[in-house]
Amino acid sequence: MTTKPAATSAKPGAGPAGQLSSKALTGIIASLALAAFMMILNETVLTVALPGIMQDMAISASTGQWLTTGFLLTLSVVIPTTGFLLQRFAHRSLFFFAIISFIVGTAIAVVAPNFGFLLLGRIIQAVGTAIILPLLMSTTLTLVPVRLRGTVMGLNSIVIGVAPAIGPTVSGAIVHALGWHYIFVLMLPIAVAVLVLGAIFFKLPSTARKLKVDSASVLLSALAFGFLVYGISSIEQAADNATMMIASFGIGLVALALFIIRQVKLAPSGRELLNLTPFASRTFSFAIAMIMIAFGTLLGSLMIVPILLESGQGIDSLQIGIMLLPGGLAQAIASPVFGRIYDKHGARPVLIPGAIVLAAGQWMYVSVTTQTSLWMFAACHVVLSIGLALLMTGLMSSAMASVDPRLFGHGSAIFNTAQQLGGAIGTTIFVTVMSLLSEVQMNAGSEVAEALFSGAHISFIVGAVLATLGIAFAFMVKGEKPSANR
């Protein structure tokens, strides 16, 4: 392809934005943000509901965990293709496809007669989620002027960071009052309402261009990210089936190497599925490392804290959900403020403090014991959430500011893939370390609570060390003040 569409040569924030009023722009971003919030909230709502699902459907914990593993596998397979999809199809069409997929998946989950149908519903939900996240980021980067990008990214970070934090709170309240089925029952009309809002407000000129998909790249991508996420998710059960875990990592790593080689080879002709050029930027590369650490520590903590409180201290799911709520609220309040700071002063004034606060939250968790009060857990989570609010605003904005506007779709696909992989890796590390060490302690005669907290102590230390490493990475991320660009 020798010519480029007009939009590809635009500066960041230019292009379609010039054809839209501020009201129309607000409607588009709001529609996407609401859709993303709903879908990311859905990603974590089953954390508290899983025991009820296991009991009603007579399944084991390892089987029930597939509701999360299957969701992550689908995300990891679909998200890398969104760089291509965002160029090939109109953004409005992708929006409707994503929302309708989510509605269909939710409807299947509502009427699911058995676990297989419930898992199918979750997988179809994940298809919509995988498309909406990069679509939100890419549309923001394309439409929003550079001088306002930090503020809007701060609002977007509320969606990406707060939704998983309050998911357990929402599901805890619903499960406690109505039962786990109503998580999906109540989600369905919300999804329909988002679809209607999108039909009214999501009106955007199409910049789609005809591109031929490279089937080999799609296959390699699915094998690479699918087997890697499966391998990560199976680490906890490695003792029962080490061969499967090793084979998964082997297939995933080989497929990933072949995928990278093929993308580099196809890039000059414009036929690549995922353009890896953004990694040439040091800022982008370190931002990717930091987002993996940030989401790994956040989701890892969110996974084991409810286990500690419920199994170790006898606290019920509703109390745990309420305990986690202040952290989500703190992040919702702080994110837009930090976004405006980014717009005025650039990345470092939010990234460096954010990395320090995130690490501080992890080190606070290291001190918890069986005697620790619930308010202390809440304080740890608030500190962690504020650190994430600082990081999310600066990371998304500075990472994508270093990407050629032609590659915004690819850059957002990479960023979101890294975010999901980081979450999967962090969750697995935290849970595996806690499970293995607590089992050793119980075999040695320790009480269940003492054993759990002993294992979690080491998990939190691992997370704290990784978060501390993120502080060093924060100093490596550079970027000029957005206000200087426009």
Protein Blocks (a to p, Z undefined) as FASTA:
>chain_A
ZZdcfklmpcehiajlmmpcfklmmmmmmmmmmmmmmmmmmmmmmmmmmmmmmmmnopaf
klmmmmmmmmmmmmmmmmmmmmmmmmmpcfklmmmmmmmmmmmmmmmmmmombfklmmmm
mmmmmmmmmmmmmmmmmmmmmmmcfklmmmmmmmmmmmmmmmmmmmmmmmmmmmmmnojk
lmmmmmmmmmmmmmmmmmmmmccddfbdcddddfklmmmmmmmmmmmmmmmmmmmmmmmm
mmlmmmmmmmmmmmmmmmmmmmmmmmmnopafbdcklmmpmklmmmmmmmmmmmmmmmmm
mmmmmmmmmmmnopafklmmmmmmmmmmmmmmmmmmmmmmmmmnojmlmmmmmmmmmmmm
mmmmmmpcfklcfklmmmmmmmmmmmmmmmmmmmmmmmmmmpcfklmmmmmmmmmmmmmm
mmmmmmmmmmmmmmmmmmmmmmnopafklmmmmmmmmmmmmmmmmmmmmmmmmmmpgcdd
fklmZZ
